[in-house]
Amino acid sequence: MTMYDRLGALLSEALETGELPKTNEDSPSPSDFFESPAQEKPDYQVIKNFIPEQVKSALAFIQIPENASYEEAKKIYREKLMYYHPDRRADNPVLQKVAKEKTEKVLKAWQIIENWYKNG
């Protein structure tokens, strides 16, 4: 149990009973929750799956999940591009102008995402 889990349990207990729990001597000390640096192992999965903030915001803009493959991302990008394409709004000049701006933003976001997928 981590320090935060124990703290959450104590806070829940205090909210339910309306009083602060009494501490006892056999409860773990804060140092029990921290490992020494010699025991720590690097989490290579986190390092491998690091996504820069610029790419995260581009993925969120196009609504592509962060764990999507390149093919899945490309499919979502094309669907979004077709949805905002200005030719679909040819009957209304105001909507066409907004669609053109959105399309440009989608294209810029895709360039960022595509570079990230291809260059890692």
A tleap script that builds the chain and sets N, CA, C and O, in Angstrom:
source leaprc.protein.ff14SB
mol = sequence {
  NMET THR MET TYR ASP ARG LEU GLY ALA LEU
  LEU SER GLU ALA LEU GLU THR GLY GLU LEU
  PRO LYS THR ASN GLU ASP SER PRO SER PRO
  SER ASP PHE PHE GLU SER PRO ALA GLN GLU
  LYS PRO ASP TYR GLN VAL ILE LYS ASN PHE
  ILE PRO GLU GLN VAL LYS SER ALA LEU ALA
  PHE ILE GLN ILE PRO GLU ASN ALA SER TYR
  GLU GLU ALA LYS LYS ILE TYR ARG GLU LYS
  LEU MET TYR TYR HIE PRO ASP ARG ARG ALA
  ASP ASN PRO VAL LEU GLN LYS VAL ALA LYS
  GLU LYS THR GLU LYS VAL LEU LYS ALA TRP
  GLN ILE ILE GLU ASN TRP TYR LYS ASN CGLY
}
set mol.1.N position { 0.853 -1.170 0.000 }
set mol.1.CA position { 0.000 0.000 0.000 }
set mol.1.C position { 0.896 1.228 0.000 }
set mol.1.O position { 1.817 1.322 0.811 }
set mol.2.N position { 0.640 2.156 -0.888 }
set mol.2.CA position { 1.467 3.352 -0.952 }
set mol.2.C position { 1.001 4.368 0.076 }
set mol.2.O position { -0.068 4.235 0.673 }
set mol.3.N position { 1.814 5.368 0.265 }
set mol.3.CA position { 1.492 6.427 1.211 }
set mol.3.C position { 0.189 7.115 0.814 }
set mol.3.O position { -0.608 7.484 1.676 }
set mol.4.N position { -0.026 7.285 -0.477 }
set mol.4.CA position { -1.226 7.972 -0.951 }
set mol.4.C position { -2.478 7.118 -0.740 }
set mol.4.O position { -3.553 7.642 -0.446 }
set mol.5.N position { -2.330 5.804 -0.893 }
set mol.5.CA position { -3.465 4.919 -0.611 }
set mol.5.C position { -3.847 5.005 0.857 }
set mol.5.O position { -5.026 5.112 1.193 }
set mol.6.N position { -2.846 4.958 1.732 }
set mol.6.CA position { -3.094 5.034 3.185 }
set mol.6.C position { -3.722 6.381 3.535 }
set mol.6.O position { -4.656 6.440 4.335 }
set mol.7.N position { -3.222 7.451 2.948 }
set mol.7.CA position { -3.771 8.779 3.205 }
set mol.7.C position { -5.226 8.862 2.754 }
set mol.7.O position { -6.071 9.430 3.446 }
set mol.8.N position { -5.506 8.287 1.582 }
set mol.8.CA position { -6.881 8.265 1.090 }
set mol.8.C position { -7.797 7.497 2.023 }
set mol.8.O position { -8.928 7.915 2.270 }
set mol.9.N position { -7.310 6.363 2.548 }
set mol.9.CA position { -8.105 5.562 3.469 }
set mol.9.C position { -8.370 6.338 4.758 }
set mol.9.O position { -9.482 6.308 5.285 }
set mol.10.N position { -7.354 7.029 5.264 }
set mol.10.CA position { -7.523 7.822 6.475 }
set mol.10.C position { -8.511 8.968 6.263 }
set mol.10.O position { -9.344 9.239 7.128 }
set mol.11.N position { -8.424 9.625 5.141 }
set mol.11.CA position { -9.352 10.717 4.856 }
set mol.11.C position { -10.780 10.212 4.699 }
set mol.11.O position { -11.719 10.849 5.175 }
set mol.12.N position { -10.949 9.082 4.041 }
set mol.12.CA position { -12.282 8.499 3.896 }
set mol.12.C position { -12.866 8.142 5.253 }
set mol.12.O position { -14.042 8.390 5.521 }
set mol.13.N position { -12.030 7.558 6.106 }
set mol.13.CA position { -12.477 7.184 7.450 }
set mol.13.C position { -12.880 8.424 8.240 }
set mol.13.O position { -13.889 8.413 8.945 }
set mol.14.N position { -12.095 9.488 8.123 }
set mol.14.CA position { -12.407 10.724 8.839 }
set mol.14.C position { -13.712 11.339 8.341 }
set mol.14.O position { -14.493 11.857 9.139 }
set mol.15.N position { -13.955 11.288 7.051 }
set mol.15.CA position { -15.193 11.843 6.508 }
set mol.15.C position { -16.402 11.024 6.931 }
set mol.15.O position { -17.464 11.581 7.209 }
set mol.16.N position { -16.247 9.705 6.983 }
set mol.16.CA position { -17.364 8.842 7.359 }
set mol.16.C position { -17.709 8.968 8.838 }
set mol.16.O position { -18.886 9.026 9.195 }
set mol.17.N position { -16.692 9.011 9.703 }
set mol.17.CA position { -16.946 9.033 11.141 }
set mol.17.C position { -17.105 10.443 11.680 }
set mol.17.O position { -17.712 10.632 12.734 }
set mol.18.N position { -16.584 11.415 10.996 }
set mol.18.CA position { -16.673 12.797 11.466 }
set mol.18.C position { -15.589 13.157 12.451 }
set mol.18.O position { -15.611 14.264 12.990 }
set mol.19.N position { -14.646 12.283 12.711 }
set mol.19.CA position { -13.545 12.583 13.615 }
set mol.19.C position { -12.243 12.047 13.038 }
set mol.19.O position { -12.241 11.132 12.215 }
set mol.20.N position { -11.155 12.624 13.476 }
set mol.20.CA position { -9.849 12.201 12.987 }
set mol.20.C position { -9.462 10.875 13.611 }
set mol.20.O position { -9.652 10.688 14.813 }
set mol.21.N position { -8.920 9.943 12.825 }
set mol.21.CA position { -8.505 8.660 13.393 }
set mol.21.C position { -7.275 8.843 14.274 }
set mol.21.O position { -6.438 9.712 14.029 }
set mol.22.N position { -7.187 8.018 15.288 }
set mol.22.CA position { -6.038 8.062 16.186 }
set mol.22.C position { -4.903 7.260 15.576 }
set mol.22.O position { -5.120 6.190 15.008 }
set mol.23.N position { -3.706 7.777 15.697 }
set mol.23.CA position { -2.551 7.061 15.153 }
set mol.23.C position { -2.069 6.052 16.163 }
set mol.23.O position { -2.162 6.279 17.370 }
set mol.24.N position { -1.565 4.960 15.691 }
set mol.24.CA position { -0.995 3.957 16.586 }
set mol.24.C position { 0.455 3.725 16.211 }
set mol.24.O position { 0.894 4.094 15.121 }
set mol.25.N position { 1.169 3.131 17.091 }
set mol.25.CA position { 2.605 2.967 16.920 }
set mol.25.C position { 2.971 1.967 15.830 }
set mol.25.O position { 4.060 2.050 15.262 }
set mol.26.N position { 2.070 1.013 15.524 }
set mol.26.CA position { 2.422 0.009 14.528 }
set mol.26.C position { 2.086 0.437 13.100 }
set mol.26.O position { 2.255 -0.351 12.169 }
set mol.27.N position { 1.615 1.661 12.913 }
set mol.27.CA position { 1.343 2.131 11.556 }
set mol.27.C position { 2.665 2.429 10.863 }
set mol.27.O position { 3.639 2.802 11.518 }
set mol.28.N position { 2.708 2.270 9.568 }
set mol.28.CA position { 3.985 2.458 8.860 }
set mol.28.C position { 4.435 3.911 8.882 }
set mol.28.O position { 3.614 4.828 8.879 }
set mol.29.N position { 5.710 4.103 8.903 }
set mol.29.CA position { 6.261 5.450 8.864 }
set mol.29.C position { 6.360 5.898 7.406 }
set mol.29.O position { 6.349 5.059 6.506 }
set mol.30.N position { 6.455 7.204 7.159 }
set mol.30.CA position { 6.567 7.670 5.771 }
set mol.30.C position { 7.756 7.070 5.030 }
set mol.30.O position { 7.693 6.895 3.813 }
set mol.31.N position { 8.835 6.752 5.734 }
set mol.31.CA position { 10.003 6.177 5.058 }
set mol.31.C position { 9.734 4.761 4.550 }
set mol.31.O position { 10.447 4.271 3.674 }
set mol.32.N position { 8.698 4.095 5.100 }
set mol.32.CA position { 8.362 2.753 4.626 }
set mol.32.C position { 7.828 2.763 3.191 }
set mol.32.O position { 7.848 1.736 2.513 }
set mol.33.N position { 7.363 3.899 2.741 }
set mol.33.CA position { 6.741 3.987 1.424 }
set mol.33.C position { 7.728 4.335 0.325 }
set mol.33.O position { 7.385 4.257 -0.854 }
set mol.34.N position { 8.925 4.711 0.680 }
set mol.34.CA position { 9.912 5.109 -0.313 }
set mol.34.C position { 10.985 4.047 -0.436 }
set mol.34.O position { 11.488 3.531 0.562 }
set mol.35.N position { 11.325 3.733 -1.660 }
set mol.35.CA position { 12.380 2.767 -1.905 }
set mol.35.C position { 13.706 3.505 -1.995 }
set mol.35.O position { 13.751 4.681 -2.356 }
set mol.36.N position { 14.758 2.820 -1.672 }
set mol.36.CA position { 16.066 3.436 -1.817 }
set mol.36.C position { 16.408 3.504 -3.308 }
set mol.36.O position { 15.924 2.680 -4.084 }
set mol.37.N position { 17.222 4.458 -3.714 }
set mol.37.CA position { 17.567 4.583 -5.136 }
set mol.37.C position { 18.179 3.328 -5.730 }
set mol.37.O position { 18.059 3.100 -6.934 }
set mol.38.N position { 18.833 2.508 -4.915 }
set mol.38.CA position { 19.452 1.292 -5.440 }
set mol.38.C position { 18.403 0.275 -5.876 }
set mol.38.O position { 18.679 -0.558 -6.740 }
set mol.39.N position { 17.196 0.327 -5.290 }
set mol.39.CA position { 16.155 -0.630 -5.618 }
set mol.39.C position { 15.312 -0.203 -6.812 }
set mol.39.O position { 14.600 -1.021 -7.393 }
set mol.40.N position { 15.387 1.064 -7.179 }
set mol.40.CA position { 14.560 1.561 -8.274 }
set mol.40.C position { 15.039 1.001 -9.605 }
set mol.40.O position { 16.238 0.881 -9.855 }
set mol.41.N position { 14.081 0.664 -10.443 }
set mol.41.CA position { 14.393 0.201 -11.784 }
set mol.41.C position { 13.720 1.156 -12.768 }
set mol.41.O position { 12.565 1.532 -12.568 }
set mol.42.N position { 14.412 1.547 -13.808 }
set mol.42.CA position { 13.792 2.458 -14.763 }
set mol.42.C position { 12.623 1.793 -15.481 }
set mol.42.O position { 12.668 0.605 -15.801 }
set mol.43.N position { 11.600 2.561 -15.723 }
set mol.43.CA position { 10.421 2.055 -16.417 }
set mol.43.C position { 10.599 2.343 -17.906 }
set mol.43.O position { 10.249 3.420 -18.387 }
set mol.44.N position { 11.143 1.372 -18.623 }
set mol.44.CA position { 11.454 1.566 -20.034 }
set mol.44.C position { 10.195 1.739 -20.874 }
set mol.44.O position { 10.237 2.390 -21.918 }
set mol.45.N position { 9.076 1.165 -20.436 }
set mol.45.CA position { 7.824 1.301 -21.180 }
set mol.45.C position { 7.384 2.759 -21.211 }
set mol.45.O position { 6.906 3.247 -22.235 }
set mol.46.N position { 7.545 3.457 -20.084 }
set mol.46.CA position { 7.167 4.870 -20.035 }
set mol.46.C position { 8.076 5.679 -20.938 }
set mol.46.O position { 7.609 6.556 -21.665 }
set mol.47.N position { 9.356 5.399 -20.902 }
set mol.47.CA position { 10.306 6.124 -21.743 }
set mol.47.C position { 9.998 5.869 -23.216 }
set mol.47.O position { 10.032 6.791 -24.030 }
set mol.48.N position { 9.699 4.627 -23.551 }
set mol.48.CA position { 9.431 4.262 -24.932 }
set mol.48.C position { 8.159 4.931 -25.446 }
set mol.48.O position { 8.091 5.321 -26.612 }
set mol.49.N position { 7.158 5.065 -24.589 }
set mol.49.CA position { 5.873 5.607 -25.009 }
set mol.49.C position { 5.733 7.094 -24.710 }
set mol.49.O position { 4.611 7.598 -24.647 }
set mol.50.N position { 6.826 7.803 -24.526 }
set mol.50.CA position { 6.768 9.234 -24.259 }
set mol.50.C position { 6.242 9.971 -25.489 }
set mol.50.O position { 6.735 9.781 -26.601 }
set mol.51.N position { 5.241 10.805 -25.272 }
set mol.51.CA position { 4.656 11.575 -26.367 }
set mol.51.C position { 4.853 13.053 -26.049 }
set mol.51.O position { 4.399 13.514 -25.002 }
set mol.52.N position { 5.517 13.805 -26.920 }
set mol.52.CA position { 5.710 15.237 -26.679 }
set mol.52.C position { 4.377 15.983 -26.606 }
set mol.52.O position { 3.383 15.558 -27.195 }
set mol.53.N position { 4.373 17.093 -25.879 }
set mol.53.CA position { 3.145 17.866 -25.687 }
set mol.53.C position { 2.556 18.354 -27.007 }
set mol.53.O position { 1.336 18.362 -27.174 }
set mol.54.N position { 3.402 18.755 -27.938 }
set mol.54.CA position { 2.928 19.234 -29.231 }
set mol.54.C position { 2.170 18.129 -29.962 }
set mol.54.O position { 1.140 18.391 -30.583 }
set mol.55.N position { 2.663 16.920 -29.892 }
set mol.55.CA position { 2.008 15.778 -30.541 }
set mol.55.C position { 0.721 15.436 -29.803 }
set mol.55.O position { -0.292 15.121 -30.427 }
set mol.56.N position { 0.762 15.500 -28.461 }
set mol.56.CA position { -0.453 15.220 -27.682 }
set mol.56.C position { -1.572 16.183 -28.046 }
set mol.56.O position { -2.719 15.768 -28.213 }
set mol.57.N position { -1.251 17.455 -28.170 }
set mol.57.CA position { -2.294 18.435 -28.503 }
set mol.57.C position { -2.802 18.227 -29.927 }
set mol.57.O position { -3.990 18.416 -30.188 }
set mol.58.N position { -1.928 17.843 -30.844 }
set mol.58.CA position { -2.357 17.570 -32.220 }
set mol.58.C position { -3.251 16.334 -32.265 }
set mol.58.O position { -4.258 16.320 -32.973 }
set mol.59.N position { -2.888 15.304 -31.517 }
set mol.59.CA position { -3.721 14.104 -31.443 }
set mol.59.C position { -5.092 14.427 -30.848 }
set mol.59.O position { -6.115 13.938 -31.326 }
set mol.60.N position { -5.102 15.246 -29.813 }
set mol.60.CA position { -6.372 15.623 -29.180 }
set mol.60.C position { -7.227 16.458 -30.127 }
set mol.60.O position { -8.449 16.314 -30.148 }
set mol.61.N position { -6.597 17.326 -30.907 }
set mol.61.CA position { -7.349 18.175 -31.834 }
set mol.61.C position { -8.061 17.336 -32.891 }
set mol.61.O position { -9.219 17.597 -33.220 }
set mol.62.N position { -7.372 16.336 -33.418 }
set mol.62.CA position { -7.967 15.482 -34.449 }
set mol.62.C position { -8.775 14.346 -33.809 }
set mol.62.O position { -9.492 13.623 -34.500 }
set mol.63.N position { -8.653 14.196 -32.492 }
set mol.63.CA position { -9.356 13.160 -31.727 }
set mol.63.C position { -8.852 11.762 -32.060 }
set mol.63.O position { -9.628 10.829 -32.265 }
set mol.64.N position { -7.535 11.649 -32.106 }
set mol.64.CA position { -6.874 10.367 -32.325 }
set mol.64.C position { -6.396 9.866 -30.965 }
set mol.64.O position { -5.721 10.606 -30.249 }
set mol.65.N position { -6.722 8.640 -30.591 }
set mol.65.CA position { -6.228 8.104 -29.324 }
set mol.65.C position { -4.698 8.009 -29.332 }
set mol.65.O position { -4.092 7.748 -30.371 }
set mol.66.N position { -4.086 8.222 -28.170 }
set mol.66.CA position { -2.626 8.207 -28.089 }
set mol.66.C position { -2.027 6.844 -28.412 }
set mol.66.O position { -0.873 6.763 -28.833 }
set mol.67.N position { -2.786 5.781 -28.223 }
set mol.67.CA position { -2.255 4.444 -28.472 }
set mol.67.C position { -2.645 3.906 -29.852 }
set mol.67.O position { -2.487 2.714 -30.114 }
set mol.68.N position { -3.152 4.769 -30.731 }
set mol.68.CA position { -3.577 4.334 -32.067 }
set mol.68.C position { -2.363 4.033 -32.942 }
set mol.68.O position { -1.322 4.682 -32.831 }
set mol.69.N position { -2.514 3.046 -33.807 }
set mol.69.CA position { -1.454 2.750 -34.768 }
set mol.69.C position { -1.477 3.820 -35.864 }
set mol.69.O position { -2.401 4.629 -35.949 }
set mol.70.N position { -0.445 3.799 -36.690 }
set mol.70.CA position { -0.369 4.794 -37.760 }
set mol.70.C position { -1.562 4.671 -38.703 }
set mol.70.O position { -2.138 5.680 -39.110 }
set mol.71.N position { -1.932 3.449 -39.050 }
set mol.71.CA position { -3.062 3.234 -39.967 }
set mol.71.C position { -4.377 3.720 -39.358 }
set mol.71.O position { -5.194 4.331 -40.048 }
set mol.72.N position { -4.581 3.451 -38.073 }
set mol.72.CA position { -5.798 3.931 -37.398 }
set mol.72.C position { -5.828 5.450 -37.357 }
set mol.72.O position { -6.865 6.069 -37.600 }
set mol.73.N position { -4.676 6.049 -37.046 }
set mol.73.CA position { -4.581 7.504 -36.983 }
set mol.73.C position { -4.865 8.127 -38.348 }
set mol.73.O position { -5.557 9.140 -38.452 }
set mol.74.N position { -4.323 7.506 -39.385 }
set mol.74.CA position { -4.516 8.019 -40.742 }
set mol.74.C position { -5.993 7.949 -41.134 }
set mol.74.O position { -6.504 8.868 -41.776 }
set mol.75.N position { -6.674 6.885 -40.760 }
set mol.75.CA position { -8.091 6.739 -41.063 }
set mol.75.C position { -8.913 7.823 -40.360 }
set mol.75.O position { -9.789 8.437 -40.969 }
set mol.76.N position { -8.626 8.056 -39.078 }
set mol.76.CA position { -9.347 9.096 -38.328 }
set mol.76.C position { -9.058 10.472 -38.916 }
set mol.76.O position { -9.957 11.305 -39.031 }
set mol.77.N position { -7.808 10.705 -39.287 }
set mol.77.CA position { -7.426 11.981 -39.899 }
set mol.77.C position { -8.204 12.219 -41.195 }
set mol.77.O position { -8.724 13.313 -41.415 }
set mol.78.N position { -8.282 11.208 -42.041 }
set mol.78.CA position { -9.008 11.363 -43.313 }
set mol.78.C position { -10.492 11.617 -43.087 }
set mol.78.O position { -11.098 12.425 -43.792 }
set mol.79.N position { -11.084 10.931 -42.107 }
set mol.79.CA position { -12.495 11.162 -41.797 }
set mol.79.C position { -12.709 12.597 -41.327 }
set mol.79.O position { -13.671 13.250 -41.734 }
set mol.80.N position { -11.817 13.085 -40.473 }
set mol.80.CA position { -11.929 14.459 -39.958 }
set mol.80.C position { -11.722 15.461 -41.087 }
set mol.80.O position { -12.407 16.483 -41.147 }
set mol.81.N position { -10.788 15.173 -41.972 }
set mol.81.CA position { -10.519 16.056 -43.100 }
set mol.81.C position { -11.727 16.132 -44.031 }
set mol.81.O position { -12.087 17.212 -44.500 }
set mol.82.N position { -12.342 14.999 -44.295 }
set mol.82.CA position { -13.539 14.996 -45.150 }
set mol.82.C position { -14.693 15.738 -44.483 }
set mol.82.O position { -15.466 16.421 -45.156 }
set mol.83.N position { -14.812 15.607 -43.163 }
set mol.83.CA position { -15.893 16.274 -42.435 }
set mol.83.C position { -15.771 17.794 -42.550 }
set mol.83.O position { -16.769 18.487 -42.749 }
set mol.84.N position { -14.544 18.310 -42.422 }
set mol.84.CA position { -14.335 19.762 -42.462 }
set mol.84.C position { -14.035 20.311 -43.850 }
set mol.84.O position { -13.824 21.516 -43.987 }
set mol.85.N position { -14.009 19.486 -44.871 }
set mol.85.CA position { -13.608 19.954 -46.194 }
set mol.85.C position { -14.519 21.088 -46.670 }
set mol.85.O position { -15.741 20.971 -46.584 }
set mol.86.N position { -13.938 22.186 -47.174 }
set mol.86.CA position { -14.735 23.346 -47.604 }
set mol.86.C position { -15.714 23.051 -48.738 }
set mol.86.O position { -16.754 23.705 -48.825 }
set mol.87.N position { -15.418 22.098 -49.599 }
set mol.87.CA position { -16.322 21.803 -50.713 }
set mol.87.C position { -17.666 21.256 -50.235 }
set mol.87.O position { -18.661 21.339 -50.955 }
set mol.88.N position { -17.698 20.705 -49.042 }
set mol.88.CA position { -18.952 20.194 -48.498 }
set mol.88.C position { -19.856 21.326 -48.025 }
set mol.88.O position { -21.039 21.106 -47.765 }
set mol.89.N position { -19.309 22.541 -47.909 }
set mol.89.CA position { -20.069 23.701 -47.448 }
set mol.89.C position { -20.160 24.774 -48.541 }
set mol.89.O position { -20.198 25.969 -48.247 }
set mol.90.N position { -20.195 24.342 -49.776 }
set mol.90.CA position { -20.164 25.275 -50.909 }
set mol.90.C position { -21.387 26.186 -50.957 }
set mol.90.O position { -21.309 27.273 -51.528 }
set mol.91.N position { -22.502 25.781 -50.382 }
set mol.91.CA position { -23.723 26.576 -50.440 }
set mol.91.C position { -23.726 27.740 -49.453 }
set mol.91.O position { -24.537 28.654 -49.599 }
set mol.92.N position { -22.849 27.735 -48.461 }
set mol.92.CA position { -22.814 28.798 -47.458 }
set mol.92.C position { -21.388 29.335 -47.350 }
set mol.92.O position { -20.507 28.639 -46.846 }
set mol.93.N position { -21.143 30.586 -47.823 }
set mol.93.CA position { -19.777 31.130 -47.836 }
set mol.93.C position { -19.164 31.274 -46.434 }
set mol.93.O position { -17.956 31.109 -46.265 }
set mol.94.N position { -19.994 31.579 -45.440 }
set mol.94.CA position { -19.463 31.739 -44.084 }
set mol.94.C position { -18.979 30.384 -43.551 }
set mol.94.O position { -17.877 30.278 -43.013 }
set mol.95.N position { -19.800 29.373 -43.705 }
set mol.95.CA position { -19.401 28.041 -43.266 }
set mol.95.C position { -18.219 27.523 -44.068 }
set mol.95.O position { -17.370 26.806 -43.539 }
set mol.96.N position { -18.164 27.884 -45.338 }
set mol.96.CA position { -17.047 27.455 -46.179 }
set mol.96.C position { -15.738 28.058 -45.663 }
set mol.96.O position { -14.707 27.385 -45.639 }
set mol.97.N position { -15.784 29.324 -45.251 }
set mol.97.CA position { -14.585 29.992 -44.738 }
set mol.97.C position { -14.134 29.328 -43.430 }
set mol.97.O position { -12.943 29.084 -43.236 }
set mol.98.N position { -15.079 29.039 -42.543 }
set mol.98.CA position { -14.754 28.373 -41.279 }
set mol.98.C position { -14.203 26.974 -41.546 }
set mol.98.O position { -13.248 26.543 -40.900 }
set mol.99.N position { -14.805 26.273 -42.494 }
set mol.99.CA position { -14.351 24.929 -42.838 }
set mol.99.C position { -12.932 24.964 -43.407 }
set mol.99.O position { -12.127 24.070 -43.148 }
set mol.100.N position { -12.641 25.991 -44.173 }
set mol.100.CA position { -11.294 26.119 -44.742 }
set mol.100.C position { -10.266 26.313 -43.623 }
set mol.100.O position { -9.188 25.718 -43.657 }
set mol.101.N position { -10.600 27.141 -42.640 }
set mol.101.CA position { -9.691 27.360 -41.516 }
set mol.101.C position { -9.491 26.074 -40.712 }
set mol.101.O position { -8.371 25.742 -40.325 }
set mol.102.N position { -10.585 25.356 -40.467 }
set mol.102.CA position { -10.499 24.089 -39.727 }
set mol.102.C position { -9.666 23.067 -40.494 }
set mol.102.O position { -8.869 22.336 -39.904 }
set mol.103.N position { -9.853 23.020 -41.803 }
set mol.103.CA position { -9.098 22.084 -42.635 }
set mol.103.C position { -7.607 22.383 -42.552 }
set mol.103.O position { -6.793 21.462 -42.473 }
set mol.104.N position { -7.247 23.649 -42.569 }
set mol.104.CA position { -5.842 24.031 -42.471 }
set mol.104.C position { -5.261 23.598 -41.122 }
set mol.104.O position { -4.126 23.126 -41.051 }
set mol.105.N position { -6.049 23.761 -40.054 }
set mol.105.CA position { -5.587 23.342 -38.726 }
set mol.105.C position { -5.423 21.824 -38.654 }
set mol.105.O position { -4.473 21.324 -38.052 }
set mol.106.N position { -6.351 21.100 -39.268 }
set mol.106.CA position { -6.260 19.637 -39.287 }
set mol.106.C position { -5.013 19.210 -40.059 }
set mol.106.O position { -4.308 18.292 -39.639 }
set mol.107.N position { -4.739 19.869 -41.178 }
set mol.107.CA position { -3.553 19.541 -41.976 }
set mol.107.C position { -2.263 19.793 -41.196 }
set mol.107.O position { -1.343 18.975 -41.236 }
set mol.108.N position { -2.191 20.925 -40.484 }
set mol.108.CA position { -0.998 21.230 -39.688 }
set mol.108.C position { -0.824 20.219 -38.558 }
set mol.108.O position { 0.285 19.761 -38.283 }
set mol.109.N position { -1.932 19.879 -37.912 }
set mol.109.CA position { -1.862 18.894 -36.828 }
set mol.109.C position { -1.406 17.543 -37.379 }
set mol.109.O position { -0.611 16.847 -36.748 }
set mol.110.N position { -1.907 17.179 -38.547 }
set mol.110.CA position { -1.516 15.886 -39.124 }
set mol.110.C position { -0.041 15.858 -39.478 }
set mol.110.O position { 0.606 14.822 -39.323 }
set mol.111.N position { 0.508 16.969 -39.950 }
set mol.111.CA position { 1.936 17.011 -40.258 }
set mol.111.C position { 2.770 16.712 -39.020 }
set mol.111.O position { 3.763 15.988 -39.088 }
set mol.112.N position { 2.352 17.280 -37.880 }
set mol.112.CA position { 3.063 17.035 -36.628 }
set mol.112.C position { 2.963 15.554 -36.251 }
set mol.112.O position { 3.954 14.922 -35.885 }
set mol.113.N position { 1.753 15.022 -36.347 }
set mol.113.CA position { 1.528 13.623 -35.973 }
set mol.113.C position { 2.275 12.675 -36.904 }
set mol.113.O position { 2.901 11.716 -36.455 }
set mol.114.N position { 2.205 12.949 -38.186 }
set mol.114.CA position { 2.861 12.073 -39.163 }
set mol.114.C position { 4.375 12.067 -38.959 }
set mol.114.O position { 5.007 11.012 -39.019 }
set mol.115.N position { 4.957 13.244 -38.717 }
set mol.115.CA position { 6.396 13.305 -38.453 }
set mol.115.C position { 6.746 12.510 -37.207 }
set mol.115.O position { 7.779 11.841 -37.169 }
set mol.116.N position { 5.904 12.575 -36.196 }
set mol.116.CA position { 6.161 11.846 -34.961 }
set mol.116.C position { 6.080 10.333 -35.205 }
set mol.116.O position { 6.920 9.578 -34.714 }
set mol.117.N position { 5.073 9.897 -35.960 }
set mol.117.CA position { 4.949 8.467 -36.251 }
set mol.117.C position { 6.138 7.967 -37.074 }
set mol.117.O position { 6.659 6.883 -36.812 }
set mol.118.N position { 6.564 8.743 -38.055 }
set mol.118.CA position { 7.619 8.283 -38.952 }
set mol.118.C position { 9.013 8.386 -38.312 }
set mol.118.O position { 9.871 7.534 -38.541 }
set mol.119.N position { 9.228 9.433 -37.514 }
set mol.119.CA position { 10.560 9.640 -36.928 }
set mol.119.C position { 10.674 9.156 -35.491 }
set mol.119.O position { 11.755 9.178 -34.902 }
set mol.120.N position { 9.560 8.724 -34.938 }
set mol.120.CA position { 9.584 8.168 -33.579 }
set mol.120.C position { 9.786 9.228 -32.569 }
set mol.120.O position { 9.832 8.941 -31.373 }
savepdb mol mol.pdb
quit
